[in-house]
Amino acid sequence: MIWNPPAETMPRAELAALQLKRLQILIQRVYDRVPFYRQAFDGAGVRPEHVRSLDDLRRLPWTRKADLRDHYPFGLFAVPRDEVVRVHASTGTTGKPTVVGYTRGDLAVWAEVCARCLAASGGRPGDVFHNAYGYGLFTGGLGMHYGGELLGMTVVPVSGGNTERQLLLIQDFEPRVIACTPSYLLTLAEAARSRGLDPRRFSLRYAVLGAEPWTEEMRRQIERLLPVHAVNIYGLSEVIGPGVSNECVEAQRGSHIFEDHFIAEAVDPTSGDPVPPGEVGELTFTTLTKEALPVVRYRSGDLASLDPSPCPCGRTHVRMSLVVGRTDDMLIIRGINVFPSQVESVVVDFPELSPHYQLRVTRTRTLDELEVRVEAAPSYWADGDALDAREAEAAAVVARVTERLRGVTGLGMRVSIVPPGTLPRSEGGKLRRVVDDRAATAPPGS
């Protein structure tokens, strides 16, 4: 099912013409209404009339998360505050939150693109939709909620957390579609098994997963544990929230970016130069139809590649790969770049291990050290005593994992297998994979 065939299957030439028309309107609008953009464009020597083709987008300056924080709370809005009918905000863990606003028109666009996502994921009118993304200032829950209603689904607004209630509702309401983070879906499957339930017998058939980087190996793990097709949804609050792109269930090979609303670029994180199709770069987005908070060339920090090749589903919009990681999640250990997703791709391939892992960075004298802590799979080692009793077998697994990680990352790291239930679990939100203890472990004066 394609929710909006005229838009989603538009011929590329027609789509490019629509993008240019909307881009020109956008640039004139932000130049006239947002002092930040007027100053930035003037500083770059670019005026709205200079944007004559889509290639001219590259002449425009970047927008960064810091710009939203510097103009907190409403300084980048392009409409009077009384036209803003809702605001959302990031958690603000590194300072003031980034505040995003929505007009009624923005909310309609948001529902539209989220309906497209759910349809691409396998959702149909009348399906029960278990929405386990968080509600509140976080954009995830409400975006998917209104998309599901627009599609004609029966939405269960369960939000995140309270795993016991989640399992009860999944059994009793028999949803066909679930949306949550991939780590939380694994938490649900694990919790079901610990209670004597077989998650393979759940009514779920499609899982719409996002809000944190995950890997193809994680997808295979999820599809082994549950009777679902696991598809990726991508979005970010500064652009609109969930709904920027979504995989189609037919291919499950990259998320279609809804290019009638968003222009995506993949650029070298350092130079800002565009990278070729298929090569990983930092994603940047320009909103073509946002009214309250339009952004131009927003640096997302997410690393992925773009694929413009045709898709079996019939959608013509470019696809982006699963996010490799974030520029701010990248660890530099002894000069080598390491992403948590690289570690994940290794550990989930070992049947002796669970997909629950954590990276701990410490410092010995002047050298950074990376430890990978990963839980044993319950089917192999049910508890700590069993783990100790199979010390030789565990050591052999550690050696194989260590060697595989060295091959993938080029870095030697310490691997520790810990008993099941040792590491933190997702309760619906993003899971913290990295613990940086360098400050605590560095020698005094280093």
Buried (B, 14 or more C-beta within 10 A) or exposed (E): BBBBEEBBBBEEEEBBEBBBEBBBEBBBBBBEBBEBBBEBBEEEEBEBEEBEEEEBBEEBBBBBBEBBBEBBBBBBBBBEEEBBEBBBBBEEEEEEBBBBBBBEBBBEBBBBBBBBBBBBBBBBEEBBBBBBBBBEBBBBBBBBBBBBBBBEBBBBBBBBBBBEEBBEBBBEBEBBBBBBBBBBBBBBBBBBBEEEBEBBEBBBBBBBBBBBBBBBBBBEBBBEBBBBBBBBBBBBBBBBBBBBBBBBBBBBBBBBBBBBBBBBBBBEBEEBEBBEEEEBBBBBBBBBBBBBBBBBBBBBBBBBBBBEEEBEBEBBBBBBBBBBBBEEBBBEBEEEEBBBBBBBBBBBBBEBBBBBBBBBBBBEEEEBBBBBBBBBBBEBBEEBEBBEEBEEBBEEBBEBBBEBBEEEBEBBBEBEBBBBBBBEBBBBBBBEBBBBEBEEBBEEEE
